[in-house]
């Protein structure tokens, strides 16, 4: 009997540990950034395009991507941890380190949280370590075009594996590297549609509006 109880206890602990560490492994386009305010206080919104398991961790950084495909280091990053199962179409907003949001604690991109620049910046979404990231989505406000390299805190190349217009969007005021919008958000349809259609809509810069004043970011769900 004691041996049976011991085996059951071990099995219960293993299952509990597995449940605690379970999370959704994301691929490019599984979430999309849909709003950015670089005017203080910094904030942004994203939409989930698949269901997320409780405990799913997603990192967001304003560190640009170098021509090598690695991050320009030491700007800042935050991490969202899903507190429960999150359904596809849910819109989530970052307004500061609190609740489900923590500093990402990743030295490669910085551990101080976000400090978005009104001269133009990025929100690059990834999972894993910054040295071996899985890029999920990217949005930038400094230009309507991605740069060849991240030569400053305002610029970024297109992250490897992402496609502008599909899994990335550049929503500046013009095509120059400094033709920024301080703030911008998606203003297209949020009606029910398949993932590919939503990505195409959100990743079309023509469906965004830019502003020199902070925007009230829309958290209406999709679908």
Backbone as a ProteinNet text record, in pm:
[ID]
protein_1_A
[PRIMARY]
XXXXXXXXXXXXXXXXXXXXXXXXXXXXXXXXXXXXXXXXXXXXXXXXXXXXXXXXXXXXXXXXXXXXXXXXXXXXXXXXXXXXXXXXXXXXXXXXXXXXXXXXXXXXXXXXXXXXXXXXXXXXXXXXXXXXXXXXXXXXXXXXXXXXXXXXXXXXXXXXXXXXXXXXXXXXXXXXXXXXXXXXXXXXXXXXXXXXXXXXXXXXXXXXXXXXXXXXXXXXXXX
[TERTIARY]
82.2	0	85.9	191.4	278.2	345.3	387.3	452.9	356.3	230.6	128.9	105	95.1	75.3	193.2	314.2	434	432.4	395.9	389.4	284.5	167.5	61.6	103.7	175.9	223.1	320.1	414.6	510.4	438.7	342.4	268.9	193.5	131.4	58	150.8	271.4	367.8	414.9	437.7	482.2	375.7	249	140.7	122.5	135.3	121.8	231.7	355.4	467.3	447.4	398.5	373.9	267.5	161.4	55.5	103.8	192.9	242.2	330	401.9	495.8	436.2	314.3	253.4	226.3	252.8	216.3	205.3	142.1	126.3	254.4	306.9	422.6	371.8	411.8	360	447.4	385.6	456.1	420.5	490	468.9	322	268.1	131.1	26.6	67.5	-31.2	-88.6	-15.9	-71.3	-26.8	-93.7	-57.1	-70.7	24.1	17.5	-82.7	-171.4	-274.2	-280.2	-193.4	-192	-66.2	-12	109.9	98.1	121.8	138.8	280.7	359.3	493.2	493	387.3	372	338.7	404.4	382.9	237.6	183.3	252	252.1	366.6	376.7	268.3	211.3	112.6	104.3	54	28.1	-78.3	-137.4	-237.2	-199	-241.3	-224.8	-348.2	-370.5	-482.2	-428.2	-491.3	-456.4	-534.1	-464	-529.4	-540.4	-492.4	-517.3	-549.4	-601.2	-624.4	-490.7	-479.8	-358.8	-387.9	-297.5	-307.3	-268.9	-324.5	-281.4	-131.8	-61.9	82	165.6	103	178.3	253.1	382.6	467.7	503.4	483	512	592.1	702.1	788.4	768.8	781.4	765.8	884	955.7	1072.8	1071.7	1136.3	1158.2	1301	1375	1507.8	1490.4	1552.9	1546.2	1625.4	1604.7	1675.1	1786.4	1905.1	2021.6	2015.9	2103.3	2109.5	2148.6	2207.3	2244.4	2124.9	2010.3	1892.9	1883.7	1981.2	1979.7	1937.8	1899.8	1854.1	1969.8	1944.1	2031.3	2009.8	2112.6	2090.8	2054.2	1998.5	1991.1	1899.1	1783.3	1682.6	1578	1505.3	1405.7	1308.7	1242	1144.3	1049.6	927.2	829.6	775.4	717.5	662	518.9	431.8	294	281.6	219.7	191.7	40.7	-14.4	-159.6	-205.5	-296.1	-338.4	-434.5	-494.2	-590.8	-597.4	-677.9	-694.3	-751.8	-692	-733	-783.1	-902.8	-960.9	-910.1	-905	-866.6	-958.9	-901.4	-977.7	-974	-917.3	-907	-802.4	-832.7	-738.5	-686.2	-555.7	-489	-405.2	-407.7	-337.2	-227.6	-113.2	-5.2	-10.9	-12.4	-6.7	100.8	173.1	278.5	302.5	408.4	444.3	348.7	257.1	158.7	79.4	22.3	-65.5	3.6	-45.2	6	131.9	178.6	295	413	528.9	652.2	764.1	875.7	995.8	1038.5	1089.1	1119.3	1240.4	1325.6	1443.8	1530.2	1555.2	1637.2	1746	1867.5	1976	2004.8	1972.7	2001	1921.6	1801.6	1719.3	1696.5	1740.8	1726.2	1622.3	1641.7	1554.5	1477.8	1476.6	1418.4	1276.5	1212.6	1080.9	1092.8	979.7	980.1	994.3	1063.1	1070.8	1064.8	943.2	924.4	960.5	1023.6	1070.6	969.3	942.1	853.5	919.8	1048.4	1117.9	1103.3	1020.5	997.6	1053.3	979.1	1023.1	953.7	983.1	927.2	862.4	770.3	725.4	748.9	846.7	879.1	843.1	763.5	707.1	783.2	820.4	892.4	870.2	905.5	911.5	1053.5	1088.6	1220.6	1322	1448.6	1557.3	1586.1	1634.7	1664.2	1777.9	1860.2	1970	1922.8	1808	1750.2	1599.3	1555.7	1412.5	1330.3	1205.7	1105.6	1024.4	1041.1	971.2	825.1	736	592.3	527.4	563.1	506.6	595.6	588.3	665.7	587	590.8	529.3	624.1	634.6	718.7	650.1	683.5	620.8	715.5	842.1	940.1	938	869.7	872.6	767.6	741.9	657.6	742.3	872.7	962.8	1057.2	1089.1	1188.4	1327.6	1420.3	1556.4	1641.8	1759.7	1850.8	1918.7	1925	1995.1	1938.6	1954.6	1917.1	2038.3	2047.2	2163.8	2143.8	2022.3	1992.1	1877.1	1835.8	1724.6	1590.6	1590.7	1466.4	1444.7	1549.1	1542.7	1548.4	1506.2	1509.5	1499.7	1569.4	1544.2	1422.9	1369.7	1256.8	1306.8	1248.3	1296	1288.4	1386	1386.3	1258.8	1205.1	1086.3	956.2	960.9	840.7	832	709.7	684.8	606.4	661.4	590.3	459.2	350.4	219.8	146.4	214.9	151.4	171.1	295.4	326	408.1	404.8	473.3	407.2	420	362.9	448.6	469.3	544.6	449.3	422.7	313.2	360.1	479.2	525.4	447.6	487.6	419.8	476.6	594.8	658	763.5	832.2	923.9	1064.9	1095.5	1226.8	1242	1366.8	1392.2	1346.1	1323.3	1276.6	1139.9	1065.7	931.7	829.4	836	762.2	621.4	540.4	417.8	443.6	409.3	425.2	337.5	216.7	117.1	39.9	-2.3	-74.9	-156.3	-269.4	-343.7	-424.2	-453.5	-535.9	-679.4	-740.3	-877.6	-969.2	-922.8	-1002.3	-1108.3	-1170.3	-1279.7	-1231.6	-1313.8	-1287.2	-1391.3	-1464.1	-1566	-1500.1	-1579.3	-1529	-1467.7	-1350	-1280.3	-1171.6	-1118.4	-1012.4	-882	-789.2	-662.9	-589.3	-580.6	-506.1	-567	-700.1	-766.9	-738.9	-746.1	-718.6	-574.8	-480.6	-340	-319.7	-382.7	-368.5	-425.4	-537.8	-599.1	-511.8	-469.5	-391.6	-254.5	-196.6	-60.8	-57.4	-172.3	-181.4	-175.3	-64.6	-46	-156.8	-223.7	-333.2	-454.1	-457.9	-568.6	-535.9	-427.3	-387.1	-401.3	-416.6	-416.3	-305	-231.1	-125.2	-165.2	-101.5	-137.1	-17.9	-10.7	89.8	49	-73.9	-124.5	-157.9	-145.8	-174.5	-317.2	-333.4	-462.2	-525.7	-657.5	-728.2	-730.9	-647.9	-633.8	-758	-805.5	-930.8	-905.4	-978.6	-965.3	-1085.9	-1165	-1277.8	-1227.9	-1283.1	-1237.9	-1264.5	-1191.2	-1214	-1307.7	-1390.9	-1474.1	-1619.6
-120.9	0	126.3	125.3	242.8	267.6	158.9	174.1	232.4	187.5	238.8	387.7	427	567.7	652.1	598.8	670.1	693.7	589	600.1	701.7	698.1	793.4	936.1	954.7	1088.7	1142.9	1058.5	1099.9	1135.7	1052.4	1078.2	1209.6	1236.5	1361.9	1481.9	1471.8	1581.5	1607.2	1498.8	1513.5	1581.9	1539.6	1601.4	1747.7	1778.6	1918	2004.3	1951.3	2027.1	2049	1946.2	1959.7	2063.4	2064	2162.4	2302.2	2316.5	2449.5	2508	2421	2470.3	2473.9	2421	2415.4	2556.1	2576.7	2702	2680.7	2774.1	2765.8	2811	2727.3	2763.5	2835.9	2960.9	3044.8	3037.9	3065.3	3081.8	3218.3	3258.3	3390.6	3412.4	3524.9	3561.4	3508.2	3440.1	3390.6	3502.7	3612.2	3734.3	3850.5	3964.4	4082.3	4206.9	4297.5	4427.5	4514.5	4582.9	4662.3	4807.6	4846.1	4985.4	5016.2	5137.1	5178.6	5325.9	5357	5494.5	5511.8	5597.9	5628.5	5753.5	5835.8	5948.3	5892.3	5945.1	5894.1	5908.2	5806.8	5682.4	5582.8	5513.7	5415.2	5308.6	5269.6	5162.2	5099.1	4977.8	4911.9	4805	4762.7	4656.8	4548.8	4426.1	4317	4228.6	4156.9	4064.7	3923.1	3830.4	3689.4	3631.9	3561.7	3502.1	3351	3297.8	3159	3157.8	3045.9	3031.5	3017.1	3077.1	3068	2987.7	2897.4	2826.4	2917.1	2889.3	2959.4	2937.9	3043.3	3034.1	3066.3	3091.4	3126.1	3257	3257.8	3375.3	3434	3564.6	3634.7	3759.4	3780.8	3895.8	4003.6	4128.3	4245.4	4338.4	4375.7	4461.6	4576.3	4687.9	4797	4794.6	4688.3	4670.6	4634.1	4711.3	4680.9	4555.3	4505.5	4386.4	4428.2	4379.2	4409.4	4334.9	4371.2	4302.7	4156.6	4121.5	3982.5	3897.1	3961.7	3889.1	3880.9	3937.3	3940.2	4078.6	4086.7	4213	4309.9	4438.4	4543.8	4545.7	4529.1	4499.4	4618.7	4582.8	4670.3	4790.7	4772.7	4879.9	4850.4	4743.4	4708.4	4605.5	4537.9	4436.9	4408.6	4369.5	4326.4	4190.6	4120.4	3988.9	3980.4	3927.9	3899.4	3751.3	3717.9	3579.1	3561.9	3477	3456.8	3400.6	3469.5	3425.2	3307.3	3284	3176	3150.3	3056.9	3033.6	3159.3	3199.5	3321	3280.5	3322.6	3285.7	3371.3	3311.5	3385.2	3504.8	3617.2	3740	3834.8	3790.8	3876.6	3985.6	4106.1	4217.8	4247.6	4256.2	4276.3	4403.5	4482	4610.7	4613.2	4668.2	4696.5	4843.7	4871.4	5009.6	5028.7	4921.7	4931.9	4797.7	4792.2	4669.7	4650.4	4558.5	4528.3	4407.1	4334.1	4223	4116.8	4096.8	3991.7	4035.4	4157.1	4211.7	4226.9	4177.7	4189.3	4235	4280	4299.5	4164.1	4161.1	4032.4	3963.7	4038.6	3981.4	3905.3	3968.7	3909.4	4010.5	3982.1	4080.1	4118.4	4031.5	4061.6	4177.8	4199.1	4311.3	4414	4384.3	4478.5	4432.9	4468.1	4421.7	4534.7	4651.2	4768.4	4798.8	4711.5	4743.7	4829.7	4877.1	4954.2	5103.4	5170.3	5316.3	5360.1	5366.5	5392.7	5536.7	5554.1	5685.2	5753.3	5879.9	5956.3	5990.4	5960.2	5979.3	5857.5	5762.9	5640.8	5520.7	5411.4	5293	5169.4	5055.6	4928	4856.9	4769.1	4665.2	4533.9	4458.6	4330.1	4220.5	4125.5	4021.1	3890.9	3824.6	3697.9	3608.5	3483.5	3387.3	3333.7	3284.6	3228	3332.9	3291.8	3383	3478.2	3597.5	3696.5	3652.5	3559	3509.7	3406.8	3343.9	3244.8	3265.1	3382.7	3414.2	3346.8	3320.3	3289.1	3416	3481	3606.3	3578.2	3653.3	3631.9	3743.1	3868.2	3982.5	4102.9	4201.1	4324.2	4442.4	4552.9	4677.5	4791.7	4887.7	5003.3	5131.6	5239.7	5370	5470.6	5432.6	5533.2	5557.5	5472.3	5483	5389.3	5406.8	5310.7	5200.1	5202.4	5100.4	5053.5	4925.5	4872.5	4909.8	4927.9	4966.2	4841.1	4862.3	4750.5	4702.1	4790.6	4757.8	4844.1	4798.4	4877.9	4959.6	5081.2	5165.5	5261.2	5262.4	5349.3	5286.1	5353.8	5302.2	5319.4	5388.3	5413.9	5322.7	5253.9	5181.8	5030.8	4958.5	4812.5	4756	4645	4566.8	4477.8	4419.9	4328.3	4197.9	4154.4	4032	3910.8	3822.3	3702.3	3619.8	3573.2	3489.2	3565.9	3699	3780.4	3845.8	3875	3931.2	4060.7	4170.7	4297.6	4285.8	4329.3	4318.4	4190.6	4100.3	3974.5	3949.6	3952.1	3930.9	4046.6	4159.2	4280.4	4400.4	4516.7	4638.5	4757.1	4849.2	4972.4	5089.1	5165.9	5262.8	5405.2	5440.7	5577.4	5672.5	5799.4	5901.9	5911.4	5852.8	5857.3	5749.1	5742.5	5631.7	5654.4	5776.9	5802.1	5736.4	5712.4	5642.3	5721.4	5851.9	5934	5994.5	5942.6	5995.2	5925.5	5957.7	5877.2	5928.7	5839.1	5874.5	5850.2	5947.2	5925	5808.7	5803.1	5706	5656.7	5532.1	5477.4	5356.8	5335.5	5213.4	5169.2	5040.5	4978.1	5026.4	5064.5	5114.7	5037.9	4923.2	4844	4760	4672.7	4589.8	4487.5	4464.2	4361	4250.4	4244.6	4141.6	4004.7	3900.6	3764.2	3732.2	3674.2	3635.9	3536.9	3467.1	3371.1	3444.9	3371.1	3428.5	3500.9	3438.9	3498.3	3632.3	3640.9	3764.9	3875.3	3840.2	3939	3988	3895.9	3935.7	4030.3	4000.2	4086.5	4225.3	4231.9	4360.3	4440.7	4374.1	4443.2	4484.1	4403.4	4428.6	4521.7	4574.3	4674.5	4812.6	4883.9	5014.4	5112.6	5091.3	5178.1	5168.6	5063.8	5046.1	5099.9	5175.3	5236.1	5387.6	5450.3	5596.2	5638.1	5743.2	5796.1	5929.1	5963.4	6086.7	6139.4	6272	6333.9	6339.1	6303.7	6298.4	6154.8	6124.1	5988.7	5948.8	5825	5773.1	5690.7	5686.3	5591.7	5458.9	5365.9	5241.8	5154.2	5104.5	5027.9	4884.6	4838.3	4702	4614.4	4658.2	4577.5	4445.6	4332	4203.4	4189.9	4100.3	4064.2	3942.1	3938.5	3821.5	3846.4
0	0	0	88	93.5	-39.7	-107.6	-238.1	-340.4	-335.8	-428.3	-406	-277	-245.8	-291.3	-276.9	-319.5	-470.7	-545.8	-692.2	-733.2	-666.4	-698.8	-667.7	-557.7	-520.2	-623.9	-667.4	-769.8	-898.9	-939.1	-1062.8	-1055.5	-937.6	-920.2	-930.8	-872.3	-877.1	-1019.7	-1094.1	-1233	-1316.7	-1298.3	-1374.2	-1336.2	-1208.7	-1163.6	-1222	-1223.1	-1280.4	-1428.7	-1497	-1641.3	-1667.5	-1584.7	-1602	-1576.2	-1476.7	-1441.5	-1550.5	-1624.1	-1723.9	-1864.4	-1881.1	-2014.3	-2065.1	-2192.6	-2255	-2404.3	-2472	-2616.5	-2684.7	-2771.6	-2853.5	-2977.1	-2992.4	-3100	-3224.4	-3337.7	-3463.6	-3521.5	-3625.2	-3684.9	-3719.4	-3671.9	-3702.7	-3606.7	-3501	-3404.9	-3319.5	-3305.6	-3247.7	-3336.3	-3322.6	-3401.3	-3316.5	-3328.9	-3262	-3337.6	-3264.9	-3331.9	-3283	-3190.7	-3146.6	-3067.9	-3087.2	-3017.6	-2980.1	-2853.4	-2807.7	-2756.5	-2820.9	-2769.9	-2683.3	-2693.9	-2601.4	-2463.4	-2360.6	-2225.8	-2182	-2112.2	-2075.8	-2192.8	-2211.1	-2318.3	-2303.6	-2417.3	-2415.6	-2553.4	-2558.6	-2686.8	-2667.3	-2778.1	-2775.8	-2875.5	-2845	-2941.1	-2939.2	-3049.5	-3060.5	-3073.5	-3003	-3016.7	-3134.8	-3222.4	-3339.2	-3327.3	-3215.9	-3179	-3029.2	-2981	-2837.6	-2765.6	-2648.6	-2567.3	-2441.1	-2406.9	-2281.5	-2165.2	-2049	-1928.7	-1909.8	-1871.7	-1850.1	-1972.2	-2086.6	-2207.4	-2187.1	-2218	-2201.1	-2337.1	-2351.5	-2476.6	-2443.1	-2514.8	-2488.7	-2596.3	-2551.7	-2638.9	-2611.9	-2716.5	-2699.1	-2798.4	-2759.3	-2853.4	-2906.5	-2877.6	-2937.9	-3085.2	-3173.3	-3314.7	-3348.7	-3469.6	-3516.5	-3612	-3583.9	-3666.2	-3799.6	-3891.7	-4021.1	-4006.4	-3892.7	-3864.3	-3824.1	-3796.8	-3749.8	-3599.8	-3528.5	-3382.9	-3333.5	-3206.8	-3151.2	-3126.4	-3151.1	-3099.7	-2948.7	-2867.9	-2726	-2639.1	-2524.6	-2407	-2419.1	-2483.1	-2479.4	-2372.3	-2387	-2286.3	-2339.3	-2248.4	-2288.1	-2173	-2208.4	-2109.5	-2151	-2055.3	-2083.5	-2032.1	-2117.5	-2079.8	-2049.2	-1936.7	-1901.2	-1891.3	-1975.8	-1976.9	-1842.3	-1773.2	-1640.2	-1643.2	-1759.3	-1778.6	-1929.1	-1971.6	-2114.3	-2180	-2291.8	-2363.6	-2502.1	-2536.6	-2664.5	-2778.9	-2898.2	-3019	-3037.9	-3079.4	-3100.3	-2982.7	-2869.4	-2751.7	-2773.8	-2732.9	-2741.4	-2600.8	-2587.8	-2459.4	-2467.2	-2361.7	-2360.7	-2254.6	-2292.5	-2197.9	-2160.7	-2029.3	-1982.2	-1875.6	-1843.7	-1744.2	-1677	-1597.1	-1526.1	-1408.6	-1426	-1321.2	-1366.7	-1271.1	-1303.6	-1387.1	-1509.6	-1597.7	-1672.8	-1648	-1718.5	-1622.8	-1666.5	-1589.1	-1682.2	-1624.4	-1706.5	-1759.7	-1882.1	-1945.6	-1884.3	-1814.9	-1749.1	-1849.2	-1962.3	-2068.4	-2102	-2059	-2071.4	-2215.9	-2310.7	-2450.4	-2505.1	-2452.6	-2498.5	-2388.4	-2268.1	-2158.4	-2058.8	-1935	-1827.6	-1760	-1821.6	-1755.4	-1799.4	-1875	-1927.5	-2051.7	-2103.2	-2227.4	-2200.9	-2292.5	-2292	-2438	-2491.1	-2632.9	-2667.8	-2783.6	-2826.7	-2918.1	-2891.7	-2979.1	-3112.1	-3126.5	-3253.9	-3344.7	-3301.1	-3378	-3304.2	-3307.6	-3234.4	-3289.8	-3226	-3268.2	-3149.3	-3179.7	-3087.8	-3161.5	-3114.8	-3177.2	-3078.4	-3126.2	-3041.7	-3065.4	-2955.2	-2970.7	-2850.3	-2867.4	-2758.1	-2748.4	-2630.6	-2609.6	-2570.8	-2566.2	-2530.8	-2645.8	-2613.5	-2717.6	-2809.1	-2763.1	-2845.7	-2947.8	-2922.3	-3014.5	-3021.8	-3065.3	-3057.4	-3166.2	-3135.1	-3236.3	-3256.6	-3372	-3398	-3431.3	-3368.7	-3384.6	-3467.9	-3439.4	-3512.1	-3486.6	-3576.4	-3559.2	-3615.2	-3540.4	-3585.5	-3553.1	-3644.2	-3615.9	-3658.5	-3584.6	-3607.6	-3670.8	-3693.2	-3736.5	-3886.5	-3963.1	-4109	-4167.4	-4296.1	-4367.3	-4430.4	-4404.7	-4458.7	-4349	-4349.6	-4257.1	-4305.1	-4213	-4248	-4275.6	-4331.2	-4357.8	-4230.5	-4129.5	-4005.9	-3893.2	-3769.8	-3653.4	-3611.3	-3663.6	-3638.5	-3521.8	-3465.3	-3351.6	-3274.8	-3167.8	-3089	-3159.7	-3273.7	-3346.5	-3466.4	-3510.7	-3637.6	-3618.9	-3724	-3719.5	-3860.3	-3880.8	-4001	-3975.5	-4081	-4068.2	-4005.4	-3895	-3829.7	-3923	-3914.9	-3999.1	-3980.8	-4091.4	-4086.5	-4090.5	-4072	-4079.9	-4217.7	-4260.3	-4393.1	-4377.7	-4428.7	-4422.3	-4499.5	-4438.4	-4500.1	-4463.3	-4394.7	-4352	-4203.7	-4159.5	-4016.8	-3960.9	-4028.3	-3983	-4050	-3985.6	-4042.2	-4000.6	-4094.6	-4069.2	-4090.3	-3984.2	-3987	-3956.1	-4006.4	-3992.9	-4082.1	-4079.1	-4158.8	-4300.7	-4323.1	-4454.4	-4462.7	-4576.4	-4602	-4548.6	-4501.3	-4444.2	-4308.1	-4268.8	-4142.8	-4021.4	-4037	-3925.8	-3947.8	-4045.1	-4074.2	-3985.5	-3855.4	-3758.9	-3731.6	-3681	-3610.5	-3462.7	-3379.1	-3235.1	-3188.9	-3244.3	-3199.3	-3321.3	-3317.8	-3432.6	-3388.5	-3458.6	-3431	-3552.2	-3553.5	-3657.1	-3642.7	-3755.6	-3751.6	-3846.1	-3896.4	-3989.3	-3919.7	-3996.2	-3947.4	-3843.7	-3744	-3642.9	-3649.8	-3760.1	-3776.2	-3788.8	-3764.6	-3771.5	-3906.8	-3904.6	-4027.8	-3990	-4089.9	-4062.1	-4030.9	-3973.6	-3927.8	-4040.5	-4157.9	-4269.6	-4311.3	-4310	-4348.4	-4246.7	-4117.1	-4012.6	-4023	-4042.3	-4054.7	-4172.6	-4284.5	-4402.3	-4375.4	-4303.6	-4271.1	-4174.5	-4065.9	-3963.1	-4015.2	-4103.1	-4151.8	-4272.5	-4311.3	-4417.8	-4353.7	-4374.5	-4310.6	-4347.3	-4459.4	-4498.9	-4407.9	-4325.3	-4231.5	-4092	-4082.3	-3955.2	-3963.8	-3849.2	-3840.7	-3746.5	-3783.6	-3699.7	-3639.2	-3526	-3457.6	-3379.5	-3366.8	-3283.1	-3137.2	-3109.4	-2972.4	-2935.7	-2807.7	-2762.6	-2798.6	-2842.5	-2885	-2772.6	-2771.9	-2686.7	-2761.3	-2717.7	-2792.1	-2776.3	-2889.5	-2895.4	-2848.7	-2749.2	-2698.8	-2733.6	-2833.8	-2879	-2935.9	-2894.7	-2947.7	-3097.3	-3160.4	-3300.4	-3305.1	-3409.3	-3426.3	-3388.7
[MASK]
+++++++++++++++++++++++++++++++++++++++++++++++++++++++++++++++++++++++++++++++++++++++++++++++++++++++++++++++++++++++++++++++++++++++++++++++++++++++++++++++++++++++++++++++++++++++++++++++++++++++++++++++++++++++++++++++

